[in-house]
Amino acid sequence: MDARIYQIAEQIVEIHQKAYGVYLPLVEDVRSRTVSEDEDSYSAEHS
């Protein structure tokens, strides 16, 4: 039972690492983008 729990924990860590590796570049790309004045104004009006 303990060995199975350990295996599940290892799989969760592996999935987390893979997800981080996939999504980090996407997040960095979005964060690095600049928005036009119109987009910024729209965003401010609708938040």
PyMOL commands that set and color helices and strands:
alter all, ss='L'
color gray80, all
select helices_A, chain A and resi 2-32+37-45
alter helices_A, ss='H'
color red, helices_A
deselect
rebuild
show_as cartoon
